[in-house]
Structure formats: C-alpha cells, structure tokens
C-alpha cells in the first residue's frame, strides 16, 4: 500500500471522527489531533478503526499518545507495525 493511500485513508478516518464533534473540518497531516477536537475516547475509536482498516494489531507498547498525535505519526505507526508483522 502506498504512503499516499495510507494518508488518504487515515485522514478520512480522522476527519470522520472530528466531524462528529465539530462538523466537517479538514485536518492537516501534521496537526495535533487533540487540537483538532478529538477526545481521549475518540482516540480509542481511532486506534480500533486503524487496526480494522489496515488489518493490523497495534502492540500494547505502541499504544501511546505520541503515536496518535498526528496523521503523520499514525502513518509511521502503521508502517512500523506492518514491517514487524
């Protein structure tokens, strides 16, 4: 899967979660997702959606706020988890 496809899918997931809180809002790849309006509960939903969408299991040690801070961080996480599989 190409990097641009991953970013497109992650962005769609994030923007759908943000839309539930603040209405349709574009989110930049390097924007802090809590600043964009995601709550800690939304982050759990985001993690589950990422696992489901990319058919991966995120190891417990990688479930950190830093790995879900931005879309770019999530892309990196997905790449690292996919490589380790």
Buried (B, 14 or more C-beta within 10 A) or exposed (E): EEEEEBBEBBBEBBBEBBEEEEEEEEBEBEBEBBEBBBEEEBBEBBBEBBBEBBEBEBEEEBEEEEBBBBBBBBBBBBEBBEEEE
